[in-house]
Amino acid sequence: MKNNTQTLNLPNDQSTWRFLLSEMKPRGKFLTPFNIISIPIILLGLGLIIIRFIKGIGSITNLTQDTPWGLWIGFDVVTGVAFAGGAYVITFMVYILNLKNYHSIVRVTVLNGFLAYVFYAGALLLDLGRPWHVINPVIGNSFGTSSVLFLVAWHFLLYMVAELIEFSPAIAEWLGAKRARKILSGMTLAAVIFGITLSTLHQSGLGALFLMAKGKIHPLWYSEFIPIMFFVSSTFAGLSMVIFEGSISHKVFSDQISEKNHHAQNGIIHKLSKICAGAMFAYFFLQLLVFIHEQHWGLLTTGMGYWYLLEMIGFVLIPMILFIISYRTFNITLTRVAAVMTMIGVILNRLNVAVIGFKWEMAIRYVPSWMEFIVTLAVIFTEIWIFRWVITRMPVLRDSPSWVNKNE
Amino acid sequence: MGLQRRSFLKLLGATGLTLAIGETTHASSPNIEEDAEFNGILYDSTRCVGCRTCEYECATAHQLPEPSDKIAAVRKTDETCNTVVNTFQTEKGEVYVKRQCMHCNEPACAAACLTKAMHKTKSGPVTWDGDKCMGCRYCMVSCPFDSPKFEYHSANPKIQKCDMCAERMKTEKSPACVFNCPNDALKYGKRRDLIKEARRRIYEKPELYVDHIYGEHEAGGTGWLYLSPVPFEQLGMNTSLQQSSYPELTKGFLYSVPSVFVLVPTLLLGIHQATKNNHLNQEEEDEK
């Protein structure tokens, strides 16, 4: 697409800066529907964030002494990280199982995962009452090593580094840094192995956070197996996100994608639907086992029981069946429907554990304020802006520049 | 010692910083004062007259606003008051119950805290350190008694809860509430001695008390111990708490971390080696 990116071969500093500055400038049409919706929301979100830092968290959220964690943790962090799980599943398939068919979606998935961690873990800062102490568990003498959150925090940090290394060859290609690219791509396998290990632990760790809230979370969602549930569901949550995001990217950024990869896309989605179905079957079976083991039959006829059945049948079992049907009939549209339903199911599950099922018996329930929603949307939109900026500049969807050795 | 071993293993696993090893082992060594015992407070609701002196004295001692005179049916502690005394109508008439942080032997809040801002001191109180806390409120999520309270309307919010007057104890002999209680409903001392005292009271006047010391086993044992004339569920106390400590619940998960860190990378590397030439086969198939 851009020739200057390919000929630029780490020259003197001045022209690098000029190149970077020119890349900062916005491109393409400005008044797109997405921009028209997202810009006011991002600005409003920024305003609300300023209010939050002046007047305290209570000024824009509905959090109470009884529900200390609301939408920002339950959705932004806990759900957002589950959706970022696609990165470790796809890198596992490509670099560990050596399934090279999926190679064309690795970069975009890793980018997606990396940005998700940066922004959703970043959103955590908004929720921290004393964010200036956020470095305490990283440096200094206050390692709370008995805390699951300590583990999760470190893993977020290290995983961001691992994903940045996995993505860095694309940055090197963008800057035309041939030598750096060679070194960085040599680190990929190590970063992938490290990243998958970290993901195993912190995807389940996000569930383990709630283990001590025994008695506060509705028994249909609380069990000692929450960590395993969170880990297993992060696989198909991530893959559904890959299907969803891939389907949109291929429309929006169609000029970036080579003819070959464009044709490969449908094949990839088709195969992913089978993997999703398998993972969801395992998940559903586990949930069923836990349910039978805990003997909560009586709870099924309560309001929360119907809500549980809706989640388990409506948004796990049915999308699983849809994935199977779509795989057998090569119906890509149906796969996309199933992916969206699966994503709704994962959102429901994470919110049920973290927010809706938390202190379910309280007379006055926590309902997020409109301002919490705006800030959440602002975070998501900002992420999409950055995502779009990277996609249109770096070789993420499009092929690497010609100087890259294709056999790597 | 289990706790230290776990901490050590996890630190090693989570950070991979071998530098930290020396520091952790060093931190666990000065544990010679094994005979140090937790202090606690025994609250005897048969002696409490509901005068709320403890509420006022607690507010003064902690520079909190004076408690309001208007008494709602059942009040809870919040970010402006560390203790409340509630009145319950029971089969034995009016019974008063003082509520505050229970100062667990193995506090969930301290296990939850990733900066060690919540800390169980050697002498018994669970205290909060504002220089370490990052305000994540995971202590509030974890505490089975919902004791920590957060200042939602402050730009520099603090966690508020009873600290058993840890500061005051440097100069005084007992916490403000115990010292000022006009009717001897509160007794401060070694937890072990308080349990003996509570047993003695139950034994001497079995008609006056239910045969249960709340806090002896609840949540693995708490620093505050309660005596009551009626079953504790009638006093709004949570009686469905587990008898073992709450940090136990995450132990299994945390123990698995080091083994995952050793086994998973090995396994992944093994699979990678085994499947390295798969793409060659694939190309062959494509050619056929």
Contacts between the chains, C-beta under 8 A, distances in Angstrom:
chain1	res1	chain2	res2	distance
A	53	B	155	6.5
A	54	B	155	5.9
A	55	B	153	6.7
A	55	B	155	6.7
A	56	B	151	6.9
A	56	B	152	5.6
A	56	B	153	4.5
A	56	B	154	4.7
A	56	B	155	5.7
A	56	B	157	6.0
A	57	B	152	5.3
A	57	B	157	7.1
A	58	B	152	2.8
A	58	B	153	4.5
A	59	B	153	6.5
A	61	B	152	7.6
A	63	B	152	6.2
A	64	B	152	7.8
A	65	B	76	7.4
A	65	B	78	5.9
A	65	B	79	7.3
A	65	B	140	7.3
A	65	B	146	7.2
A	65	B	149	5.2
A	65	B	150	6.8
A	66	B	146	6.8
A	68	B	137	3.8
A	68	B	140	4.0
A	68	B	141	5.7
A	68	B	150	6.4
A	69	B	137	6.6
A	69	B	141	5.9
A	92	B	268	7.7
A	95	B	272	6.8
A	96	B	268	5.2
A	96	B	271	5.2
A	96	B	272	4.9
A	96	B	275	7.4
A	97	B	271	6.6
A	97	B	275	5.4
A	97	B	278	7.5
A	98	B	272	7.2
A	98	B	275	4.3
A	98	B	276	6.1
A	98	B	277	7.9
A	98	B	278	4.5
A	98	B	279	5.8
A	99	B	278	7.3
A	100	B	278	7.9
A	100	B	279	4.5
A	100	B	282	6.9
A	101	B	282	7.7
A	124	B	136	7.9
A	127	B	136	7.6
A	128	B	134	5.2
A	128	B	135	4.7
A	128	B	136	5.7
A	129	B	133	7.7
A	129	B	134	7.5
A	129	B	135	2.3
A	129	B	136	7.6
A	129	B	137	7.0
A	129	B	150	6.3
A	129	B	151	7.6
A	129	B	157	4.1
A	130	B	130	7.7
A	130	B	133	5.7
A	130	B	134	5.1
A	130	B	135	3.9
A	130	B	156	7.2
A	130	B	157	6.8
A	131	B	134	6.7
A	131	B	135	7.1
A	133	B	115	6.8
A	133	B	131	7.7
A	133	B	132	6.6
A	133	B	133	6.3
A	133	B	134	4.0
A	133	B	135	7.4
A	134	B	134	5.2
A	136	B	115	4.3
A	136	B	132	5.5
A	136	B	134	6.0
A	137	B	114	4.6
A	137	B	115	5.3
A	137	B	134	7.6
A	142	B	115	4.4
A	142	B	116	4.7
A	142	B	117	7.2
A	142	B	132	4.7
A	143	B	11	6.1
A	143	B	20	7.5
A	143	B	116	7.2
A	144	B	113	4.9
A	144	B	114	4.1
A	144	B	115	5.3
A	144	B	116	4.7
A	145	B	6	7.7
A	145	B	7	4.0
A	145	B	8	7.7
A	145	B	10	4.9
A	145	B	11	4.7
A	145	B	14	7.3
A	145	B	24	7.8
A	146	B	3	6.5
A	146	B	6	6.6
A	146	B	7	5.7
A	146	B	10	7.5
A	146	B	110	7.7
A	146	B	111	4.8
A	146	B	247	6.6
A	146	B	254	7.2
A	147	B	111	6.4
A	147	B	112	5.5
A	147	B	113	5.9
A	147	B	114	4.3
A	147	B	138	7.3
A	148	B	112	7.6
A	148	B	250	5.3
A	148	B	253	6.6
A	148	B	254	6.9
A	149	B	112	6.6
A	149	B	114	4.4
A	149	B	136	6.6
A	149	B	138	5.1
A	150	B	10	7.9
A	150	B	14	7.0
A	150	B	114	3.8
A	151	B	10	6.8
A	151	B	14	5.2
A	151	B	254	7.3
A	151	B	257	6.5
A	153	B	114	5.9
A	154	B	14	4.7
A	154	B	15	6.1
A	155	B	14	7.3
A	189	B	272	6.9
A	192	B	268	7.9
A	193	B	265	5.0
A	193	B	268	4.8
A	193	B	269	6.2
A	193	B	272	7.7
A	194	B	265	7.2
A	196	B	264	6.9
A	196	B	268	6.0
A	197	B	260	6.7
A	197	B	261	6.3
A	197	B	264	4.5
A	197	B	265	5.3
A	197	B	268	7.3
A	200	B	260	6.1
A	200	B	264	5.8
A	201	B	257	6.1
A	201	B	260	5.7
A	201	B	261	7.6
A	204	B	253	7.3
A	205	B	253	7.3
A	208	B	250	5.8
A	208	B	253	4.3
A	208	B	254	8.0
A	209	B	138	7.1
A	209	B	141	7.6
A	210	B	141	7.5
A	211	B	249	4.4
A	211	B	250	4.9
A	211	B	253	6.8
A	212	B	108	5.0
A	212	B	111	7.2
A	212	B	112	6.2
A	212	B	141	7.4
A	212	B	142	4.0
A	212	B	246	5.0
A	212	B	247	7.2
A	212	B	249	5.3
A	212	B	250	6.0
A	213	B	141	5.5
A	213	B	142	6.3
A	214	B	144	7.6
A	214	B	242	6.9
A	214	B	246	7.2
A	214	B	249	6.0
A	215	B	144	6.5
A	215	B	238	7.6
A	215	B	240	6.4
A	215	B	241	6.9
A	215	B	242	7.9
A	216	B	141	7.7
A	224	B	249	7.5
A	224	B	252	7.6
A	227	B	253	5.5
A	358	B	141	7.9
